[in-house]
Amino acid sequence: MFLDELTGSGGEWLKGTGPESDIVISSRIRLARNLSEFPFVRKCSESDKASIESRVADLINQESKWSDPVNYFRIDEMNDLDRQFLIERQLISRELAESNGARSVLIDSDEKFSLMINEEDHLRIQAVQSGLDLTEAWHRINAIDDFVDSCLTYAFHPRFGYLTACPTNVGTGMRVSVMLHLPALVMTRELEKVFRSLQKINLAVRGLHGEGSEAMGDFYQISNQITLGKSEVELVQQVNEVIPVMIEYERKARDFLLRESRDELSDRVSRAHGILQNAKTISSEETMHLLSSIRLGVNLGLIEVDIPMLNRLFLQTQPAHLQKMVGGKLDIADRNIHRAKYLKKSFNLGDN
Amino acid sequence: MKCQHCEKPATFHITELTDEVPEELHLCEEHARTYLMQSEVKEDDVPSIAGALAQHLKINEAAEQLAKLDQQACPLCGITFYEFRHVGRLGCPHDYICFEEEIDPIISNIHSATAHVGKQPRSGAAGTDQRTDLIRLRREMEQAIEIEDYEKASQLRDQIAGLEDEPTG
């Protein structure tokens, strides 16, 4: 099954290729869309949800437009572990995993595109690119949106634009976000300041898994706050313009750390490496934290570790990934032991 | 239910509309008024549905008007304005039309803009106007089935099938 194949790979957003990939992890765009002839999902009857689900799924499944086979999953028929697995890979939201009724997700085989059916809105389309490449993500998602639009009737208002269940998404229905790895700004405690200035220009900062999530492993997502009154291209531009500034801040913080406290930094990186290679039990949070230090260390030339392997470990040490690799459910204590074993093995193999 | 700030009964149930989980406030009339006035002057904060409404309704009249407004329901999906305020999510596309006057200030508060710029669907807004009535018809059909009025239900079913097949745009 497709999900099992994914377990061993890193996913598009953690591939770590593209320009500035030591800081910029991935670019992501999502569109919120609703069909005009149904209530928004929260007010849908069970049969409404089933109709929406089958209509959209049929449409996408029959279409040979996609270069790769599209994988289709009914979330309501899926076990908790697989749902959590898809959340960890950022292919579905927690909301889709935890709601009820007919709902599903379509994912292309290289995980660059996913479409959630019956989340908060009838459709949530997502396009992801490795590195900084919002323009390509926009071209791709725009084409998918045009195709869906040619078959179904979207809810639209002449003045408010695309209509969404929550007025915070109305207009373009578009969220543009770029994920950054900002360990040096975290260490130098400058991040708060930077984020406050971003808020002033209507950009939001979120953690690894979007709204309300914690910034695990020093990963942050920068995205547009408003969706109305600016065109899609302007929204892309707005986020695009601020990313080089963020990169520069992070680089300055890294230079500062190298200049002022090279020994401490080097010590921190080596200790992180030591713990990950030798721990007998380790939590997911601690793992993310230490992997982040090593990733910084590699990018500053303080230590030699394979970056693609590091990127993969960020994902594979998360609870559902770990359990799927082991092949069954594990309680927290067992997970922590298996995680430590897996890390030890990965680092030792990587060193050879 | 008691007011969050005093012993009086809570007559105002305000939902702060944020991107995340909506925050609920249960307040007596007096505290609601203070709260609404605060929301009006707070600037840098996350846009507030209550604040936007307060500006729109004028503070003094807020209490009575809000109570009246809360009763209003969308003729298609049946959601009341109270329910929208309570959960922070609208019921159907038509709500943007039937509550337009109330939603307008909320939207301009959130986005600092009042009009969409950018992409449009193939059938524009005409397709939406043409098809949203299906929401009402399906709801009426379910109600007819519930009260075992099968004759009406089957009429509605034919009407729905006819509308569904109509091309849009």
Contacts between the chains, C-beta under 8 A, distances in Angstrom:
chain1	res1	chain2	res2	distance
A	34	B	93	6.3
A	36	B	93	5.5
A	36	B	127	6.2
A	36	B	128	4.1
A	36	B	130	7.9
A	36	B	131	4.4
A	36	B	132	5.5
A	37	B	131	4.1
A	37	B	132	6.6
A	37	B	134	4.0
A	37	B	135	6.6
A	37	B	164	7.5
A	38	B	92	7.5
A	38	B	134	7.6
A	38	B	135	6.5
A	39	B	76	7.8
A	39	B	77	4.4
A	39	B	91	5.6
A	39	B	92	4.1
A	39	B	135	5.5
A	40	B	77	8.0
A	40	B	89	6.6
A	40	B	90	6.0
A	40	B	91	6.1
A	40	B	92	5.8
A	40	B	93	7.7
A	42	B	87	7.0
A	42	B	89	5.3
A	42	B	91	7.4
A	43	B	77	5.2
A	43	B	78	7.9
A	43	B	79	6.1
A	43	B	91	4.3
A	43	B	92	6.3
A	45	B	138	7.7
A	45	B	142	6.3
A	47	B	142	7.9
A	48	B	138	6.9
A	120	B	89	7.2
A	142	B	119	7.6
A	145	B	119	7.7
A	149	B	121	5.0
A	149	B	122	5.2
A	150	B	122	6.3
A	153	B	121	7.5
A	153	B	123	5.9
A	153	B	127	4.2
A	153	B	128	6.9
A	153	B	130	7.7
A	153	B	131	5.4
A	153	B	168	4.8
A	153	B	169	7.3
A	154	B	121	4.3
A	154	B	123	8.0
A	154	B	127	7.4
A	154	B	128	7.5
A	155	B	93	3.6
A	155	B	128	5.2
A	155	B	132	7.5
A	156	B	120	6.8
A	156	B	121	5.1
A	156	B	123	7.9
A	156	B	124	6.4
A	156	B	125	5.1
A	156	B	127	7.2
A	156	B	128	5.2
A	157	B	93	7.5
A	157	B	96	5.2
A	157	B	97	7.2
A	157	B	116	7.6
A	157	B	125	5.8
A	157	B	128	7.0
A	158	B	124	7.4
A	158	B	125	4.6
A	159	B	114	7.0
A	159	B	115	5.1
A	159	B	116	6.5
A	160	B	96	5.4
A	160	B	107	6.6
A	160	B	115	7.9
A	160	B	116	6.0
A	161	B	116	2.8
A	161	B	118	7.0
A	162	B	116	7.5
A	162	B	119	8.0
A	162	B	121	7.5
A	163	B	93	4.5
A	163	B	96	5.5
A	163	B	128	7.5
A	165	B	89	4.7
A	165	B	90	5.7
A	166	B	17	7.3
A	166	B	19	7.7
A	166	B	88	6.6
A	166	B	89	5.5
A	166	B	90	7.4
A	167	B	17	6.9
A	167	B	90	7.1
A	167	B	103	6.5
A	167	B	106	5.8
A	167	B	107	5.4
A	167	B	110	6.1
A	168	B	17	6.7
A	168	B	18	7.7
A	168	B	19	5.5
A	168	B	47	8.0
A	168	B	110	5.6
A	170	B	96	7.6
A	170	B	107	6.4
A	170	B	111	7.7
A	170	B	116	7.8
A	171	B	111	6.7
A	171	B	113	7.6
A	171	B	116	4.7
A	171	B	117	8.0
A	171	B	118	7.4
A	172	B	116	7.1
A	172	B	118	5.1
A	172	B	119	6.8
A	199	B	44	7.9
A	202	B	112	7.8
A	204	B	19	7.6
A	211	B	19	5.5
A	211	B	20	5.1
A	212	B	20	4.5
A	212	B	21	7.3
A	226	B	110	7.1
A	226	B	111	4.4
A	226	B	112	6.7
A	226	B	113	7.0
A	227	B	111	6.8
A	228	B	107	6.6
A	228	B	110	7.8
A	228	B	111	3.9
A	228	B	113	5.0
A	228	B	114	7.8
A	228	B	115	7.5
A	228	B	116	5.9
A	229	B	111	5.6
A	229	B	112	7.0
A	229	B	113	2.4
A	229	B	114	7.3
A	229	B	115	6.6
A	229	B	116	7.4
A	229	B	117	6.1
A	230	B	113	7.5
A	230	B	117	6.2
A	230	B	118	7.3
A	231	B	117	4.9
A	231	B	118	3.7
A	231	B	119	7.5
A	232	B	118	5.0
A	232	B	119	5.8
A	233	B	118	7.7
A	234	B	117	7.6
A	234	B	118	7.8
